[in-house]
Amino acid sequence: MEVNRILAEIDAQIAKLQQARVLLGGSSTTAAPAVAKKAVGRPRKIVAAPTVTKSTGSSQKKRNLSPEARKRIADAQKKRWAERRKSS
């Protein structure tokens, strides 16, 4: 607890010195305060940056599989699953 009390006293002295500097040197907004005040109230909502979609052409269409191609892929996958079941 002793360390916390010392740190609090140091922060108080820094705040007093900053006030004295402002009074003597005029209001200087370029210097950042050493001790930031805690924000009061609800924290701000973090807005995610908009996602950038990759598009090579403006008229790019979605590619569709024919029913025959879809059946070939399904049959090949079923064959892979059957081989895996046999091996285990």
C-alpha positions as CSV (number, residue, x, y, z in Angstrom):
1,M,0.0,0.0,0.0
2,E,2.9,2.3,0.6
3,V,3.9,2.3,-3.1
4,N,0.3,3.2,-4.1
5,R,0.3,6.2,-1.7
6,I,3.6,7.4,-3.1
7,L,2.4,7.2,-6.7
8,A,-0.8,9.1,-5.8
9,E,1.3,11.9,-4.2
10,I,3.6,12.0,-7.3
11,D,0.5,12.2,-9.6
12,A,-0.9,15.1,-7.4
13,Q,2.4,17.0,-7.6
14,I,2.5,16.5,-11.4
15,A,-1.0,17.9,-11.7
16,K,-0.1,21.0,-9.6
17,L,3.1,21.6,-11.7
18,Q,1.1,21.4,-14.9
19,Q,-1.4,23.9,-13.6
20,A,1.5,26.2,-12.6
21,R,3.1,25.8,-16.1
22,V,-0.2,26.7,-17.8
23,L,-0.6,29.8,-15.6
24,L,3.0,30.9,-16.2
25,G,3.4,30.0,-19.9
26,G,-0.1,30.5,-21.2
27,S,-2.4,27.8,-22.4
28,S,-0.4,25.2,-24.3
29,T,-2.5,22.6,-25.9
30,T,0.3,20.8,-27.7
31,A,1.6,19.2,-24.5
32,A,-0.2,16.0,-23.5
33,P,-1.0,15.7,-19.8
34,A,1.0,13.2,-17.9
35,V,-2.0,11.8,-16.1
36,A,-5.1,11.3,-18.3
37,K,-8.5,11.7,-16.7
38,K,-10.8,8.7,-16.7
39,A,-13.7,9.0,-19.0
40,V,-17.1,9.2,-17.2
41,G,-20.0,7.2,-18.5
42,R,-20.4,4.4,-21.0
43,P,-17.4,3.6,-23.2
44,R,-17.6,4.4,-26.9
45,K,-18.7,1.8,-29.3
46,I,-15.7,0.4,-31.3
47,V,-16.6,0.6,-35.0
48,A,-14.9,-1.9,-37.2
49,A,-13.3,-0.6,-40.4
50,P,-15.2,-1.4,-43.5
51,T,-14.1,-4.5,-45.2
52,V,-12.6,-4.2,-48.7
53,T,-13.8,-6.8,-51.1
54,K,-11.4,-8.1,-53.8
55,S,-12.9,-7.7,-57.3
56,T,-10.9,-8.0,-60.4
57,G,-13.7,-6.9,-62.7
58,S,-16.9,-5.1,-62.3
59,S,-18.9,-7.6,-64.3
60,Q,-17.6,-10.7,-62.5
61,K,-20.4,-13.3,-62.1
62,K,-20.8,-16.1,-59.6
63,R,-19.7,-19.4,-61.0
64,N,-22.3,-22.2,-61.0
65,L,-21.7,-25.9,-61.2
66,S,-23.8,-28.0,-63.5
67,P,-25.8,-30.8,-62.0
68,E,-23.5,-33.4,-63.6
69,A,-20.3,-31.7,-62.1
70,R,-22.0,-31.5,-58.7
71,K,-22.8,-35.3,-58.9
72,R,-19.2,-36.2,-59.9
73,I,-17.9,-34.2,-56.9
74,A,-20.4,-35.8,-54.5
75,D,-19.5,-39.3,-55.8
76,A,-15.8,-38.7,-55.4
77,Q,-16.2,-37.4,-51.8
78,K,-18.4,-40.4,-50.9
79,K,-15.7,-42.7,-52.3
80,R,-13.0,-40.9,-50.1
81,W,-15.2,-41.3,-47.1
82,A,-15.7,-45.0,-47.8
83,E,-11.9,-45.5,-48.2
84,R,-11.4,-43.8,-44.8
85,R,-14.0,-46.0,-43.1
86,K,-12.3,-49.1,-44.6
87,S,-8.9,-48.1,-43.3
88,S,-10.0,-47.4,-39.7
